[in-house]
């Protein structure tokens, strides 16, 4: 099975586990199911109080709206009243201990600001209070939900519940025996612990992967998962339970709202990094940036007391974000083959389609735009689990791909290192060979020079012998210089050089029948270069022109100031008429050991022009071949 198939299989397993967990602790799935037999509430109704001033006696006579399951009315500044009809237990023989004669009103979700319960059997007593703004330690029955303890009725009663909160007006109330509530809370806690353990496992894996790779996208995923974990803890009521010894209840409530805002910011910020590698439309990416900037503004609103409007804005952003992610996935271009993550467009669309559906099922009922099923109370948790599972699979695939690329790079580097080492050994052997060759040929060449000198001065063999010895010495010298420059052994010694004087010196040393015409500008500035290296280049160019010119033809040498872009310099040109060797091939002219077919009848090493080009680059100049009609023309440019 491929890694991409594992993503789909892993996501399906997570969904099965989530819904199985929901069923374990009595949360209804989004299909028609019978009412929980443990729940003693037989009917429910709600009433809106826009004035926020009505009391229990006033609302009793007003018109109520019946409902079933959880109530989710969206964000509003009014007060919501609930009328709950509680039937007496059917089997009274169960109740012997004192606590078994009392019922627990289990209220979900846990992050509701203020709840007040009015029991008609005790009209003179003040209402029982619960909610995020009240200390959790004062509760008679403590759990991660909001709870009230009431005396078990002997006949049906109708209690009133008043809800005031800055978050969305969503609530689900159940009434059950104390032991049944404890049993259900234990199963509920098992589910919550599993969710938190799963999110924590993904966070720890991400931290370990980032420590190894330092990947920017995995770093953004860590931030996203950190706030997702904090939001889940807040949704399950953990801060209210575990921070009550250090922080006041209103402060914990305020921190919970801030975590919600930052979670949406981290969500958008991660997906901006994640989608950017797929080349999505830039206008969509700019809109994501605006969403990232909008979330911190909601924090400012909360600091100024505008908690409910800020949370409503955050809910809208969290609803729109997955849809925007889906649209961007629909319009993506596939990344390059060497990109850190490879996913098909279809897979990416399915990832965002599933997360968009779950987020819509969570956010739209919270905004009061869709009817609310029982399971939608936990739809935000479902979104966190499924998106974490899918993105975890994608990040794991990314890490595996990056590891594969890294291994390939390491293999290529090792191969390159081996080739470099091999080349160094071969070059070392070549240098040793050239050193040995120069040493072994020096004495024989000296002996040959003395032997030729014993010939008569007018003997034609004497001149030929001297020229042959000079040619051999020149080949040896060029091979030695080439080896030095290829290993960067010879460092140029820059100093002012009178180029005109150097040219005249070289021309004087040439044979009398060379026929060289030197033309220079009236004022030729000195050039900051290495005199000996420049001498080698010019000597090679003159020697090349003498060898391959038309017999006894004129060689033109010019020198003049020449600008190369914004750089001032000198340009030296050596031009000769092309002889029997024909014009050289520009593609191979400066290649090491290359000699044209027509040039092979003459002695040479194929190193002169290669060495000259190498030296020209080393001293900051450039040697170019610029043929002119049937003439061979070389241009040497040097910076002043």
N, C-alpha and C positions, 0 to 999 in steps of 0.2 A: 504494500500500500504506500502511495506517495505521501509526501508531507502535506500536499494540498488536500488529499482525501482525508488525512488525519484531522485536519481543521474541521471539516464538516462532521466527521464522526464524533470528535470531541465536543462540538457544540450540541449535537443531539443528546449525548450522554448528560451534559450539563442541564439541558432542558428537562430531561426525564427526571434527574435528581431533584431539580427545583420543584416541579409539580408534585413529585412524590413527597417531598418534604412539606409542601403546603397541605397535602391530604393528611399527613401524619398529625399535624397540630390543628386540624379542623378548619383550615382556610378553604373556602369554596372555590372550585375551579370555574372558568368562564363557560360552564354548561349548566343547564337547569338541574339543580340538585335539591333534595328535600332539606328543610330547615334542620340545623343541628339539634339532635334530640336532647342534648344537655342544656340548650338555651331555653329559659323559662319565659322569655318575652314573646307574647303572642301577637302584639300589634304595635306599630310605630307610626308617629306623625310628627311633623315639624311645623314651626311657625317663625316668621321673620319679624324682628323688632328693630325697625330702622332708627327709632328714637333712642334705643339703648337705655330706656328708663322704666319699662314695664315690669311689674312684679308678678308673682305666681297667681295671685287672685285675679289680676286683670287679664292675663293671657288665657285663663281657663275658659272664659266666655267667648273667645275669638274663634275664627274659622281656622282649622288645622288641615294640613295636607298629608295624607297617608303616604307611606313609602315602605319598601322592603329592602333588607340588606343594609349596606353602608349608605350614608348620606354624604354627598360631596357637592357643595354649592359654589365652589370657586372662591375667589378673594372678594371680600367685602368688609365694610366698616360697621355693619349692623350686628346685632346679637341674634343668635340662633337658639330657639327653644325646641326641646324634644319632649314629646309625651310618650311614655313607655308603659304599656300594660304588662304587668308581671303576674303570671299565674302561680298559684301555690304548688308546692311539690306534690306529685301524685303519690309517691311512696313515703309516707310519714314515718314508717317504722325504721328508716335508716338513721333518723336523727335521735341520738342519745346524748352525745357530748354537747357541751354548750356551744362550741364553735360550729357544730353541724346544724344548728338551728338558724344560722345566718347565711345570707347569700352574698355573692361577690358580683358587683357590676364591673365587668372587664371592658375597658374603653380603649380603642385603638384609633389612630396612631398615638404614640406616646408624647409627641411634641405639640400639645395644645396648651395655650397660655393659662386659661382659667375655666374651670368647670364647677358648677354649683348644683347640688342635688337637693330637691325639695320633696320630702316624704309627707303625703297627706295624713298619715297616721300620727305625725308629731308636728302639728301646725304651730305650736308655740316655740319649738326649738329652731335655732338658726340653721341655715342650710350647711350640709357638708361641702367642703371645698377641696379641690385637687387641681393639678395642672403644673406646667413648667415653672410658673412664678411662685410656687409653694414648695417648701422644703420636703424632699422625698422621705426624709427620716421621720416625719410626722404621720405618715400613712400607717393605718392599722394593718392593712394587708399590703405587703411590699412586693412589687414585681416591676418588670420593665415597662408594663402598661400603666395607664392611669386607672385607679381602682376606687370603688366605694364599697363599704361594708354596710349591709342593711339586714334587718331582722326578717326572717323568712315569713311571708304572709300566710294566713290561714284561709284567705279568700283573695280573689283577683284585686289588685290595686293598680292605680295609675300614678306613677311618679313623674315629676317634671325635672328636666335637666337643662340648665342654661349654659351656653357655650359662648365665650368671648375669646377671640384669638386674632393675632396679626397674620398668622399663616392662613392657608386655604381652609375653608369651613368644611372639612371632611371628617367624618366620625362614624365609627361602628361600635355599637354597644351590645353586650351579651350579659345575661343574668344566669348564674349557675351556682350550684352548691360550692362550699368552700373546698372540699376535697376534689371535686371535679375541676374547679378552677386551678388548683395546685397541679393536678395531673396534666391539664392542658398547657399550663405555663411551663412545666418541665419539658414537654415535647416542643413547645415553642422556643424555649431556650436552646434545646438541642439543635434546632434548625438555625437559629441565629449564630450559635457558635460555629456551626459548619460553614455558614456564609463567610463569617469573619476569618476563619482559618483558611478558606480558599483564597480570599482576597489577600491575606497576609502572605500566603505562599507565593502568589504571583508577584507581589511587591518585593519579596526577598530574592526571588529568581531574577527580577529585573535589575536589582541593585548589583547582584553578582555579575550579570551579563554586562552591565555598564562599566563595572570595575575592570573587566577584561578588555572591552572594546572601546570605551569612551565614546560611544555612539550618541550623537545629538538626539536622534529620534527616540532611542531607548531612555535617554535622560528625561525627555519630555513625557514619556510613558510612565516613568517613576513618579513624576510630579502628579500626573493624572491619577495614578493608582493610589497615591498617598491621600489625596483629597477624596477620592472615591471611598476609601476605607474610613476616613474620618466622617464622611457624610452617612455611611451605613451605620457606624457606631452611634451617631446622633439620631438617626431614624429609629434605631432600636432602643434608644433611651439610656445608653451606657453613660454619657456624661452626667445625666441627672442623678445616676446611682453612685458613680465612682468619684465624682468631683464635688459632691455636696459637703464634704468635710473641709474643703479649701475655698470654694467659691459660693457666693450666694445664688439662690435659684434664679433671680432675674438676670444675673451676669451669665449663668450657664445658658439661659434661654437666648440671650443676645449673641453669645459665641456660636450657638447652633445655627442661627440665622446667617451669621457671617460665613460659616463653613459652607452652607448651601450656595452662597454667591461665589465663593472661591472655587467650589467644585465645578461649576459651570465654566468659569474662566479657564481652569486647568483642562477641562474637556475640550474646549474649542482650541486652546493653544496646542494641545497634543495633535489633534487632527489636522491642524494647519501644517505642522511639521511632517506628519505622516503622508498627507496627500500631496505635498509639494514635490515629492520625488516622482510623481506620475504625470507631471506637466499638465495640471488642470487649468481651466480658464482663469486668467489673471483677475478678472472682475470678481469672480467668486472668492478667490483668495483674499482680495482686498476687503470684501465684505466680512470674511472671517476675522480679519484684523480689527474691523470695527466692533465686532461682537466681543472680542477680547478686551477692547478698550471700554466697552459699555459696562462690563461686569464690575470693575472697580468703582464706577460711579454709583452703583447700588450700595456699596459699602459706605460711601459718603452719605447717601440718603438715610441709611440705618443709623449712622452716628448723629444725625439731626432729628431722629425720632420717626422718620417716615419708613417704618419697618414693613408694613403691609404693602404699600405701593412698590417698594423695592423688591420684595419677594415675588410680587406679581410680575414684575419685569423679568426677573430671573426665570420664572416659570415659562414665560413666553419665549425667552431666549433658549431655554433647554428644550422647548417643543420645536422651535424652528431649526435648531442646529442639526439634528439628525437628518431632517429633510434636505437641508443645504448640503450636507455631506453626501447624501444619496445623489443629488443633482450633479455635484462635482465628480463623483465616481462614474456617473453616466457619460460625462464628457471628457474623461481622462484620455491621455495618450500614454502608451506603454513606455516604461522606462528603458534606458539603454541596457544592453546585455551585461555591462559591468556595474549596474546599479545595485545598492545594498539589498533591495527587496524585489523579488519577481512574483507578481500575482496577476492572474488573468483578469481582464476587465469584468468578466462574468462573476468570478469569485468575489471581487471587491464590491460589486453591486449587491450580491446576496448578503454580504456582511452588513452593509448599511441598510439594506431593505429590512432585515430582521430587527436590527437595533432601532430603526425608525418606527416600526410597528409597535414595539414594546414601549418606547418612549411616548408615542402618541397615546397608547392605552393608559399610561400613567399620568401624562400632563393634561390631556383634554378633559377627563373627568374631574381633575383637580381644579380646572378652570371653569367647571360647570357647563362645558360644551357638549358632553356626552353622558349618557346614563352610566352609573357606576355599579360594577359587579363587586362581589365580596373580595375577589382576588386582586382587584385593582389597588387595594391598600398596600399590597406588597409589590406592585408593578415596578416601582423605582428600584427595589432590590433585585427584581428579575432583570431589569435593564442592566444594572451594575454587574450581575453575574454573567449574563450572556455576552455582553460587550467585553468584559474582562477575559472570558474564555476565548472569544474569537480573536481579540487583539493579542492575547497572550500567544495564541497559536501563530499569528502573523509575526510577532516579534521573535518567537522561537525559530520560525522559518528564516527570518532575517538574520538571526545570529548564526544559524547553520550555513546560510549562503555566504555570510561574511567570513566564516571560518574556512569554507572551501576556497574562496577567493584569496584569503590570507595564505593558505597552504600553497596555492598555485604561485603566488608572488614569491613566497619563500623558496619554492622549488626553482623558479626562474632566477632568483637572486643567487641561489647556490650554484646553478648551472653557469650563470654569468661569472661568478667568482672563480669557478673551476676553469672557465675559458680564459679569464684574465691571468690566472696563475699559469695556465699552459702557455699563453702568449709571452708572459714574462720569462718562462724557462726557455722558450724558443729564441726570444730576443737575446737572452743572456748567452745562449749557445752561439748565436750569430755574432755577438760582440766578441766573444772569445775567439771565434773563428777569424774574424776580421783582424783582431789584434795579432793573432798568430801569423795570418797571411802577410800583414804589413811587415812584421818582424822578419819573416822568412824571405820576403821579396826585396827587402832593403839592400842587403849585401849583394845578391845576384844582380840587381839593377845597377848598383855602383860599379860592380865588376864589368858589366856590359858597357857602361858609360865610359870607363877607362879604355876598354877594348876598342870601342868606336873611335875614341880620341886618337888612337894610334894610326888610324887611316889617314891617307893624304888629305890635306885641307880641301883640295878641289875634287875629292872623290864624291860622286852622287850618293853613294851608300852612307857616307858619314851624316849628311843632313837627314836622310830617311831614318837612320838609326836613332839619332837624337830625338826626332819627332815621335818615334815609336815608344822610346823610353818615357818621354814627357806624357804621352797618352796613357801609359800604364800607371804612372805616378798620379795622374789626374783622376783616373778611375778609382784607385785606392783611396785617395783623399776624399772623393765624393762619397764613397761607401762609408767611410769613417764619420764624416759630417752628418750624413743621413741618419746613422745609428744614434749619434749624440742628440740630434734634434727630435727624433721620434720618442726618446725617453726623457725629453726636457732637461738633458744634462747640461747643455750650453745656455747660460743665461746671458742675454744681450747686455752690452755695456754702452749705454747711451751717452753721447757727447756731440757737440757741434761738429759738423762735417761739411767741408767745402766740396760739394758734389762736382762742380766744374773741374776743380783741380784733380779730383780722383779719376774722372773720366779721361782727362788728358794723360795722367800717369799710366792708366791701363792701355790706352791707345798707343803710346810710345813703346810699350813693351811688346806689342804685336809685331809680326813680320812686316817687312818694308812694303810688300806688295798687297797689304790688306785693303787698301783703298777705302778708308773710313772718313766720312764727312761729319764733323761735329758742329751742331748749331745750338747755341744757348741764348737765353734772353739776356739783354744788356745788363740787367741787375738780377742776379740769381741769389736768393737768400740761402744762408746755411741751413742745413737740415739736422735736427736732433735725432741721431740714430747710431747704430753700431757700425763703425767704419769697416772693420774686417768682414762682418757679415754682408754689408752692402757691396763690398769688393767681390765677395763670392758670387752674389747675384749678377752683378754687371759682367764679371768675367765669364760666367756661364752663358749669358745672353750674347755676348760678343763672340764667344767660341761657337755657339750654336749657329749664329749668322754666317760665320766664316765657313763652317762645314757644309751648310746646305744652300748657299747662295749659287746663283749662276756664276760660272767661273769668271773671275776677274771683274765681277760687277761691283758697283758702289754700295756700301753699307751706310745708311743714314742713321745718325744718333742725334737726338734732340733732347733738350732739357728746358723746362719752362715752369713758372708758377701755375698752379691749377687748384681751383676750389672744388672740394668734394662735399656738396651740400653746404653746411655752415663751417666746414673745416678747411683751413688753408693748408696747402701742401705743394709738393713738386711732382711733376710728371715727367718721367724719362722714357723715351721711345727708342727702340732699336728695330730697324726695318731693313729687309733684304729681299731682292728678287728671288722667287722660288726657282730652284734648279730642278735636277732630275728626280728628286725625292717627292715632288708635287707638294701641294698644301697639306699640312698635317690635319688629322681628325681632331676637332675641338673637344669631342667627348672624352677622348683618352689622352689628350696632350699632356696633362699634368699628373698622369697615373704612373705609379712607381714601376720601373723596369719596362715601360711600354716604349716601343720604337716602331715607327711606320715601316711599311714594306720597302719603300724606296730608300729609307735611311739605313737599312741593315747592311748595305754594301760598305758603309763606313764604320770605323771603330767607334764604339760608344758603350755607355753603361745603361742608358735609359733612366738615369738619376738626375741629370742636370736640371731640367725644368721642374721636376718633382721637388728637388731640394730647394730650388730658387723660390717656388711658391710657398714652401714650408717656412723658409727664412723670412719671406716678405710678411707673412701673417704674424711671425714672432716679433718682428720689429714694428708692428702696427700699420703696415702698408698692405698693398694688394697688387698682385701680378695678374694681368689679363692678356689674353690672346685676341687681337682685333685685326683680322686679315683685311687687306685693302687691295682690291682687284686681284692681281696675281702675285702680290707681295705678302711676305710673312711679317707681321708687325706685333711686337710685344710692348705693352704699356705697364710701367711700374710707377705706382703712385705712393708717395711717402709723406706723412704729416710733417709739418715744419715744427 
